[in-house]
Amino acid sequence: MPAGLQTAIDAAGGDDEVRATGVRHCIAQCVELLEAGVPGLHFYTFNRARGPIEILAALRGQQLLAS
C-alpha cells in the first residue's frame, strides 16, 4: 500500500472517511491510467456499486470517459 494512502487512512475519522479516501485514491489512479492511454478500466465491485458509481461520475466529469 502506498505510504501516503496508508497515512490518510490512519488519519481518517471513521469508516465513511476511510471509504472516501479510498474513492479519491482510486479516482487519481484511474486518471493517471487513462491519461497514459489504457484502453479501459475494470472494477471488482463485490456487489457494492456506490464507490464505482462515484468514481465513474468523477471520471466522466473530467471528460475522461464517454457517457
GUVODREN-166164 format. One record per residue (C-alpha): residue in three letters; residue number from 0; x, y, z. Coordinates in pm, 1 decimal. Layout:
BEGIN
REC   r   k     east    north       up
REC ALA NUM        X        Y        Z
...
This chain:
BEGIN
REC   r   k     east    north       up
REC MET   0      0.0      0.0      0.0
REC PRO   1    137.7    344.9    -83.1
REC ALA   2    261.6    522.3    228.2
REC GLY   3     54.2    834.1    156.6
REC LEU   4   -263.4    630.1    127.2
REC GLN   5   -190.0    445.3    450.0
REC THR   6   -127.2    775.9    627.6
REC ALA   7   -458.9    915.0    500.1
REC ILE   8   -645.1    601.5    609.6
REC ASP   9   -482.2    611.4    952.5
REC ALA  10   -585.5    976.3    990.5
REC ALA  11   -944.5    913.4    881.4
REC GLY  12  -1209.8    972.7   1143.7
REC GLY  13  -1423.1    669.3   1071.4
REC ASP  14  -1549.0    426.5    811.8
REC ASP  15  -1707.0    693.9    592.0
REC GLU  16  -1381.1    888.3    578.1
REC VAL  17  -1181.0    573.9    504.8
REC ARG  18  -1418.2    493.7    219.4
REC ALA  19  -1399.2    848.4     80.4
REC THR  20  -1019.8    835.1    100.0
REC GLY  21  -1020.6    511.4    -97.6
REC VAL  22  -1253.8    654.6   -360.4
REC ARG  23  -1033.6    963.5   -402.8
REC HIS  24   -724.4    745.0   -434.7
REC CYS  25   -894.0    524.6   -692.7
REC ILE  26  -1005.1    827.7   -894.8
REC ALA  27   -646.1    954.7   -900.6
REC GLN  28   -518.6    613.8  -1014.6
REC CYS  29   -781.8    593.5  -1287.7
REC VAL  30   -697.8    943.3  -1412.2
REC GLU  31   -330.7    850.5  -1430.1
REC LEU  32   -406.2    529.2  -1619.3
REC LEU  33   -647.9    689.9  -1863.9
REC GLU  34   -411.3    977.9  -1935.1
REC ALA  35   -139.2    719.6  -2003.3
REC GLY  36   -363.3    565.9  -2268.5
REC VAL  37   -500.3    247.2  -2117.4
REC PRO  38   -786.9    115.2  -2331.3
REC GLY  39  -1025.8     62.4  -2040.5
REC LEU  40  -1081.6      1.0  -1671.9
REC HIS  41  -1227.8   -295.2  -1485.1
REC PHE  42  -1367.7   -272.4  -1133.3
REC TYR  43  -1433.8   -562.2   -897.4
REC THR  44  -1729.9   -430.0   -701.5
REC PHE  45  -1818.0   -729.3   -484.0
REC ASN  46  -2182.5   -621.1   -521.5
REC ARG  47  -2111.0   -275.8   -379.9
REC ALA  48  -2178.4    -25.1   -653.3
REC ARG  49  -2166.9    304.1   -462.1
REC GLY  50  -1788.5    357.3   -486.3
REC PRO  51  -1754.2    264.2   -854.0
REC ILE  52  -2052.7    484.2   -941.8
REC GLU  53  -1882.4    779.1   -770.4
REC ILE  54  -1553.2    700.4   -943.9
REC LEU  55  -1713.3    678.1  -1287.6
REC ALA  56  -1907.0   1000.6  -1229.8
REC ALA  57  -1584.0   1180.3  -1137.3
REC LEU  58  -1407.1   1045.3  -1445.6
REC ARG  59  -1696.3   1146.4  -1668.7
REC GLY  60  -1695.5   1489.7  -1505.2
REC GLN  61  -1330.8   1524.9  -1606.6
REC GLN  62  -1428.1   1410.3  -1958.2
REC LEU  63  -1200.1   1108.3  -1932.3
REC LEU  64  -1478.1    862.2  -2015.9
REC ALA  65  -1750.6    862.9  -2274.2
REC SER  66  -2104.1    887.8  -2144.2
